[in-house]
Amino acid sequence: MDADHNRCVITLAGEPDAVAEAAILGTGKAMELIDMNEHKGAHPRVGATDVVPFIPVDGITLEDCVALARTWGKRSGSVTGFRFSFMRRQRRGRTA
């Protein structure tokens, strides 16, 4: 845990559907366990999870990652009851 920011980075790698599912479950668990009223740290925060990027690596395209981000947003929103915003590429479906 980074003491100045009171945050950590978690990296998931694997099959796309499994990574999306793990991100959905992880987001829900973070919201369940992290009390933002008790948060301390220099870095501005928006919530228990503030960034969930899907980055293409071997065997997956940026278009695949955009689709995964949309799936994550829709499913996470239905699980948590919160709305999530998307980076420009995911919002507009653009890949360039």
SULRA-V14341 format. One record per residue. N is the residue number from 1. PSI is psi in radians with two decimals (999 if undefined). Layout:
BEGIN
n->(N N)
psi->(PSI PSI)
END
This chain:
BEGIN
n->(1 2 3 4 5 6 7 8 9 10 11 12 13 14 15 16 17 18 19 20 21 22 23 24 25 26 27 28 29 30 31 32 33 34 35 36 37 38 39 40 41 42 43 44 45 46 47 48 49 50 51 52 53 54 55 56 57 58 59 60 61 62 63 64 65 66 67 68 69 70 71 72 73 74 75 76 77 78 79 80 81 82 83 84 85 86 87 88 89 90 91 92 93 94 95 96)
psi->(2.33 1.99 -0.62 -0.58 -0.24 0.88 2.89 2.87 2.32 2.26 2.30 2.42 2.46 -2.80 2.45 -0.85 -0.66 -0.68 -0.77 -0.77 -0.75 -0.67 -0.67 -0.86 -0.71 -0.71 -0.80 -0.75 -0.70 -0.76 -0.58 -0.71 -0.44 2.08 1.84 -0.33 -0.38 -0.01 2.37 2.55 2.78 -0.50 2.35 2.59 2.65 -0.52 -3.04 -0.49 2.15 -0.33 2.28 1.42 2.50 1.98 2.25 2.33 -2.84 2.15 0.16 2.53 2.93 -0.67 -0.71 -0.71 -0.66 -0.79 -0.73 -0.72 -0.74 -0.76 -0.82 -0.84 -0.78 -0.85 -0.73 -0.69 -0.71 -0.55 -0.75 -0.37 0.08 2.66 2.57 2.53 2.75 2.64 2.83 -0.79 -0.71 -0.61 -0.82 -0.10 0.19 2.62 0.13 999)
END
